[in-house]
Amino acid sequence: MVRLQGVVRLGQPRWLLPAASAALNETAGQMELLRSCYTATARNYQTSAKSEASASAWSSWPQQRVIQLLGAGATLLAAAMLSPAPATAKKEIAILPGSKPPAPAMSTSKIHPPAEKPQPVVPAEEPAAPAASPSKDLRDDKGRPIYTREEVAKHKTPRDRIWVTYKEGVYDITEFVEMHPGGLSKIMLAAGGSVEPFWALYQQHRKPEVLGILEPYRIGTLEGGAAAAASAAAAAAVDPYASDPARHPSFIPRSERPYNGETPGTLLAASPITPNEIFFVRNHLPVPHVDAASYKLKVEGEGIRSLELSLEELKSRFRKHTVTATIQCSGNRRNEMSLVRHVKGLSWDQGAIGTAVWGGVRLRDVLKVGRLSEDDMHVRHIQFEGYDKDPASEEIYGASIPLHKALSLYDDVLLAYEMNGQPLSADHGAPLRVVVPGVTGARSVKWLRRIVPSSSESPSHWQQRDYKAFNPSVDWDSVEWGSAPALQEPPVTSAICEPAPGTSVSLADGEITLRGYAWSGGGRGIIRVDVSADGGKSWTAAKLLPPAPGAPPHGSYSGAWAWTLWEVSSAAAEGTSSPTLELVCKAVDSSYNNQPDSIGPIWNLRGIVNNAWHRVNVKLES
């Protein structure tokens, strides 16, 4: 029997304190008192790593280098004491999509200052990859090479060098990854892309000394600006997908044309707000490029005075409103349904979901300016049309919601132009999109072109012949699309984000920590998450973490548009000889709706609204 106990953080990885010790002890010749204090701290953590630097090495270093090393050592030490450490960090890298086995571990007995251009660290039997040439041999105003995002994206492994970007800088962090306080797996998610979304997730990075640690690894500057945007627009005229925006390499691609990318599960539970750069991407068609300066939103149809509003008019004429809301794709966790019986659609795991603070104007306010009345018997639905269209058929993406939801003062339907305080990106609907909280993501139309009050639902394919669930016995030969309503509010669901499936977990410390999310449609809050480490034989209630900024308290009956994050720790498996553990979670919402225990009874040919118990199998280390 596996017993679950209260929430306890895992211990920090044992390599971290020796790394901090090495950085501090490099300055031992002049900082004996600091070294003595640190050694006492390290002894308390039972570390045995020691290093000594020669007096000659000390005297040859410039003063600035000493300050940098002191900052690095102090930051590593602070991270060791203050930041949560993921379990089995170095093992998780082996299961990251597209990753290669890491190079042999670097010794942390001594840390040397990085050279102007760090030397490759590769397995001895493999030749080092040649250094990438900068983009067209261009240089910035300080003579540093200029690299494109595509060039940076090629550097994801120790053999090819590990590059990341921060703002306009390009950094080669190959020598640093083994010393990263948060573990190897977390920093490798940023390999080949920007570290900024991860720094937003983990608040301990928001310190000047952390940037000071990164800066010596800078090797160049990131290409960008107006010229790049003009080039992308020209390419779109020939190939509608050629000018698609760059995506963060941490995404798990589910399709390329159109692009659909999933947020890795291990990142979802790291923060109640999902950074824009790693918020999952769901595109049905090519990404349209809409000029914000000339943008006009059309509002026309039955029972309303026609309107045409620019983005600036929306911002100036209407009061700004913000909503913290989760958006989930209808097919989230579809891959589990395919294990029961094959379904059609993108093979999402549990990462087609994210939460953001959306800013914009209420749809209700715009419709009221057009004098739309909720008593008009000829209007029952509000249709939305986007700028995205099928290159072959010219069909545009569309969806609709019931009139009462659009006009409700309490349902918070937005015409959003901001996401987490920033203008919408191209992938997330710039310059304007719909956000319908508590409703499946398919109704939150991006790149909004037109709003149409109507007596009927949207005639769009995605409203009439998609995102509908049927009896498990209905197949593609017998389906009658008109026999089921279009999905609006999805059922209660939950998922385990950490540990990842197949991860090897150690019980040396007597416990493993589980983290995840729970969410329910319709604004119903989460009142409980139950977790089991023995396949559902015994259960314990997880700790519900504080609500996302702007979200109401747990268990609210309405307005709980954002997910609830949770965590719990498991005691050692007592009396079990099995090499694996089956971890399970299930959630209960404020209306006491529960999740079904298996997929079979809720299977449907489109593989949507899978809210069965989420199960994750992990391996036990002896």
N, C-alpha and C positions, 0 to 999 in steps of 0.2 A: 504494500500500500504506500502511495506517495502522499506525504503530509504537506499541506501548504500553511505557511505562516505569514506574519506581517511583512510589510515592505522594508527591505534592508538593501542598501546600495552594495554593489560588489566592491571588493578591494581593488586598489589600483594595481596595474601591471608592475611586476617586479623590476622590469628593465628601466622604468622611468626615473627612479631615484638615482641609480648609478649614472644615468645620462646627465642629470642635474649636477651630480657630484663632479663628474668629469669637467663640465663647463666651469664650475666654480673653482676647482682645484688648479686649473691652468694658471690662475692668478695667485697661487699660493705664496710666491716669493714676497709679495707686498701685502697680501690679505690674509695673514695667518689667523687672525681672530675670526674672520668670516668663515674660513675653512673649518676651524674648530667647532664653531656653532653648527655648521651644516653637518659635520661628521656626527655630532651628537644626535641631530635629527635623523640622519640616515640610520644610525644604530638602533633608534627606536623602531624603525621600519624593517629592521633585520636585513639591511643590505650589506654586502661585503665588498662591493666594488670600490676601488680606490685608484687614484692616478696622481702622478707627480709630474710637474713640468720642470725642466731644468732652468737654472738661473739665466743662462744665456738666452734661452727661448723667450723668457720673460722680458729681458732687457731689450730684445730686438723688436718687440711689438710696439706699434704706436699706441698712444694713449686711447685713441678712439676705439681701437680693437678691444682693449681691456674692458671699456665700458660696455661694448656690445656683448662680450662674453658674460660679464656679470649679469646683464639684463637677461640673456638667454638662460643662464643657470637659474636665476631667481624665478623667471617665468615658468620654467619646467618644474621647479620645486613647488611653486604655488599651484600649478595645475595638478600636480600629484596629490596635493592635500585637499583641493577644492573642487575639481571637476569630476563628474561621473565617468567611470571607465567602462567601456563596453566589454562584455565577456568574450573571450576567445577572439580578440581583435585580429591577431595575426593569422588565424585559421580562416576567417570569413573572406579574406581576399581571394582564396582559391575558388569561391563560388560566385564571384562577381561576373556579370555578363562581359564576355570579351577579354577577360583578364588572363594573364599568364602567371605561372608560378613565380613568386618573388625571388630576387637574387639572394644569395647567402647572406645571413644577417651580418650587419656591420658591427664591429666591436665598439662598445660604448665605454671602454676603459679610458679613452682619451679623445677629446674633440678638438680638431684643428680648425682654424679659421678658413672659410671657403676661399678658394682662389678666385681670381677675376672671372674665370670660366671653369667651373668644376669639372674634374676628369670623370669619365664614365666608370660606373661600378657595374660590371657584368660578370656572369659566370666565366671561369677561366677557359672553358672549352669553346666558347662562342666569341667571335670577333665583335668588337664594338661597332655599333651602327655609326655611319658617317654623320657628322654634324649637318643639320639642315641649313640650307642656304636661305638667307633672309629674302623677303619678297622683293624681287627685282633689284637686289643689292642696295635697297634704300636704307638711309640712315636718318635718325632723328636729330634734333638740334644739339644733342650731346655726343653724337657720333655712334650711337648704339644701333644695332640692326633693327629693322622693322619687319615683323612677322605677321602673316595672316592667321586668322582663326583656324583655317584648314591646316596650316603648318604646325600650329600648336597642338591640334587634335591628334597628330601622328605620334606624339610623345606621351605614351601612357604606361610604359613598362620600364623597369630598370635597364633592360637591354637597349631600348630606344631613347633612354633618358626620360625623366618624369618632369613635365613642364606644367605650370599653371599660370593663370593670369589674375591680376588684381588691378581693377580700373584699367589704365592704359599700359601697365607694366607686364612683361613676360618674365617668368622666373623658372630656373632649373633647380628643383628641390630634391633631386635624386639622393643627395647625401643626407637630407634631413628627414626623409620619410620614416626611417627606423627610430628616430628620436621624437616623433610626434607624440605629445602627451595624450591625445585622444585615441591613439592606436593606429595601426597600419591601415586597417580596412576603411576607416572614415576618411583619411586623407587621400587614399587612392580613388575614392569616388570623384574627387575633383581633378584627377589626372587628365591632362589634355584640355582642360577648360578652366572656368573661373572658380576661385575660392569664395567669392562674395556670398553666394546663397548659403554656404556652410557656415560662414562667419555670422550670418544672420541667425542661423539655427542655434549656434552655440555661443552664448553671450560672452564667455570668457575671452573671446578673440578681440573684443572691442576695447583694446587698450593700446596706447602708443607703443609700448615695449614689444608687443606682438608684431607690429609692422616693422619695428626695428630689427627683429629677428629675420623677417622675410627679405628686407631690402638688399642685404649683401648677396642674395642669390639671383638678383636681377641680371638678365642677359640681353634684354632688348625691349622694344616697344610694340604694342599691338596696333595693327593697321585698322583704319576706320575713317569715318567722316562722310561728308557729302558726296565725294567721288564714288565711294563704295555703294552708297544708296542709289546713285544715278545708274551705275553699272547694273545693279540688281533689277531696276525697273526696265532697263533695255532688254535684259535677258528674259524677263517675264513675257515680253511681246512674242517671243519665239517659242518658249516652253513655259507653260503656266506654273510648273513646279521649280523652274530654274532659279527663281528669285526668292524661294522660301527662306525665311530667316534662319540664322544659325541657332542650333539647340545645344544645350549643355550635354557634354558627353556622359554624364551620370545617368541619363535617361535609358530605360530599357526600350528599344524601338519595337513597336508592334506592327508597324507598316511604314513604308517609306514614301509612297505616292498614293494617296495623301499621307503626310507624316502623322503618326500617332505614337506618342512616347509616354512611358509609365514611370512614375517616381519609385525608386527602389524602396521596398518595404522598410528597411532599416532606418530610413530617413523620416518616414511619416510620423512616427511617434516622438521625434526629437523636439518638436515645438508645436504649440497649438496653432500657430500661423505658418503656412507653407510659403517659403520665399518664391517670388515670381519666377526666377530662373529654373526652378525644379518643380514647379506646379505642373501636374500632368497635362499633356497636350492631346486634345481630341479634335481632329479635323476630318470632315466628311469629304471635302473637296479642296482644290488648291487654295492657298492663302491669298486673298485679294489684297491689293495695295491701294488703300483709300487715303487721299490727301486730306489731312485734318483741316487745313486752311480753307479749302473750298467745299468741305463736307456740308451736306444738307439732309436732314431727316424729314421724311414725308409722313404725315399723319392724315389719312383719308379713308372714307368708307361710310358705312351706314350710321346714321344718327350722330354724326360729328361734323363740326366745321373744319374744313381742311386747313392744315398747318404745314409750314415748311420752316424748319428751325436749323440754324447753324450750330456748331459746337459751342461757339462763344455765346450765342443767345441762350442755349440751354444752361450755361454756367451763370449767366448774368440775370436772367429773368426768373429762374427758379431757385428755391432754397436747396442748398446741398444737404444730402442725407448720406450717412454711412451705415453699412450693415455688415456684421461679421457672419459669414455664411459659408457652409461647406457645399461644394459642388461635386457630385459623384456621377460617373458615367453609368448608364443603365446596365452595361455589361461587366461591371466590376466583378472580379472573381469568376469570370466565365470559364477560365481554364479548368476549374474544378468540375463544372458541369460536363465538360468534354470527357472527363475521366469516367463518367457514368455512361454517357452516350454522346457521340459526336454532335456538336452544334456548329452553326455557321456564325462567323463574326470574329472580331479581334480577340486574341487569346490573352486577355487581361488577367493578371494576378490580382493582388489586393491593393495595387497602387494607382488605380484610375479614380483617385479621389484626392481632394485637397481643400484647404480652408484659407480664406483671405478676408481682409477688410476691404469691402468694395465701396467706392465713393461715386456719387452721381446724383441724379434727381429722381424723385418718385414717378413711376409711370402714371400713377393716379393724378398727380398734379398736372401733368401734360394733357391727359385725357379730359380733365375738368376745364382746362383753358379752351379746349375744343368743344366744350358744352355737351359732352357725352353724359347721358343720364342712365343710371342703373335701372330705371323704370321703363326704359325703351324696350318694348316687347320684340323688336326686330333685331336686337343685338344680344347675343349670348356668349360670344367668344371674341377674344382679341388675338388677331393673327400677326405674326412677325415674319418679315422677309429679310434675308441677309444679302450682302454683296457677293458671297461665294456662290459659284455656279459650276455645273458639270461642263467640262470643255467639249464633250461630244454632243450631249442632248440639250445644252443650254438651260437645263432645269436648275433653278436656284433653291438654296436651302431655306426651309421654312418650318414653322411650328406655331402652336397656339396654346393659350391657357383660357380657362373659363373667365367670363366677365367679372364675376364676384371677386375673384382673386386679384384681378388687375386693379379694381377700384377700392379694394379693402385698405383701410387706414392701418391695419395691423399686419398685413402680409408682406409689407416691405419690398414689393417688386420694384426694382431699380432699372433705370437707364444709366448704366455705369460707364464712367470715363476714367476711373482710377482703380488701381489694384494695389493694395498695401501702400497707399500714399504716392504711387507713381502713375504716370499715364499708362494706359493699357499698351501692351506690346502687340506686335502683329499677330502672334499665335493666339493671343487671348482676346482678340476682337477689336483692335484699335480702328477708329477712334471711339466707337460707342458700341456697347453690347447690352443685351438684356441679362439681368440676374434675377432669377425667380427662386428665392430661398425655399428650402424644404421640398423642392420638386426635382425630378430627375434632370440631369444636366442637358439632355437633348432639347429642352424647352428654353434654355438660356441662350438665345440666338446671338451669335457673334457678328461683327461687322454690320450692324443693323442699318438697313436701308429704308424700310417702310413699316408702319404700324397700321393695321386695317381692322377696325371694328366690323364684326360680321355676325350673321345669323348662324353660320356654320363654322366648324373647325377648319384649320388650314388644310388645303387640298394637297399639300406637299406629301411626297412619298414617305418622308420620315415621320409624318403624323398619321398617315392612313395605312401604310403597309410595313411598318417597322416599329420597334419598341412596344410590342404587345406580347403578352404572355398567354399561353394556351394550355389546355389539358395535356398531361404528359404523353397521352396516346396520339395526339395530333402530330402529323408529320407534314412534310412539304407538299405531298400530293393531296392531302385532305384539308389543309388549312383554309379557313374562310376569314379573311382579314377583318371584314366588317362585323364579325361576331364578338369581338372583344374591344373594350375601350382603350384609347391610347393611354400609356402609363403617365401618371402625374406624380403623386406622392409615393415614394418607395417605402418598403417596410423596414423595420428595425434591423440593424446589422452590426457586426463587430469583426475585428481581425487582430491577429497576433502579428506584430511587426518585428519584435525581437524576442528570442533569437530567430534567425532565418531558417527555413527548412533545410535539413541536411547538415546543419552546423554541428560540430563536435563541441560539447559543453563539458566542462570540468566541474566536479562536485568537491574539489579539494577544499574549497572554502565553506562547504556545507550547504550551498544554495545556488540556485540560478535565478536570474531576474527576467520576468516577462513584461513586455510593454506593448501597448496597442491602442486602437481607437474603437469607438462605438458611436453610432449615429442612427437617427430615425427621421423619416420624412415628416412633412406636415408641421414642423416646429415642435414636435414632441421631444422633451428632454430625456436624458438617460438617468435612470434611478439606480441601476445596479449592473455590474459586469461580473459574471461568475467564471472562474478559471479552474481548470483541472489539469493535473500533470499525469493522470493515469487513464486517459482516454474517456473520461466522463464518469468514472466510478465514484469519485469523491470530488467535492467542490469547495472553493472558498471565494469570498467576495473580494475583488480587487479594490485597491484604493483609487478613487476617482480624483484625478489631478484638477487643479483650479481651472475654471472656464477660460476660454479664449478672451482676449480683451474685447469689451463691448458685448459679450454674450451674457445672458441671464443666468441665475443660479441653476445648479443641477436639478433635474426633475421638473422643470417648468412645463406647464401644460401647453403653452403656445409661445412662439417667438424664439424657441431654442433652435436656431438655424445652424449653429456650429456643432461640430463633433465634440465628443468628450474623450480625452486621453486618459489612460489608466495604466497602473503598474502593480505588480505583486511579485514577491519572492517565494521560491519553492525550497523547502527543506530537502535534505538528501533523501534519495530513494531507499527506504528501509525494507530490507528483505527481498528486493527485486534482483533477479539475475539477468534480466533483459538488457541487451546492449543499446536499446533505444527507449525514448520516452515519447508518448503521444500527448502533446499539449493541446488543450481545447479551450475555446472561450465562447461565451454566449452573453447577450445583453438583454436587458428589460427596459422598455421605455415608460414614460409617465402614464400611459394608458394601459400598462401591464401587458403590452404585446411582447411575446417571446419569439425566439428564433427556433425553427424546426431543427431536429437533431440530425437529419440526413437530407441529401439532395434528391434522391429518387422521386419522392412525392411532389417536389416543386420543379422538376426538370421541365424545360420547354424548348421548343425548336430554335428559338433565338438566343437562348442562354442568358436571359436577363433576370434581374432581381434575385440573384443567388444570395440568400441570407441564411443558409444553413450554418450550423455550428462550424466555426473555423478551426481546422485541425492542422497542426504542424508537428512533424516527426523530427526529433533531434537525436544525435548519437551521444552516448555516454562514454566518457573517458574513464579508464580504470583508475 
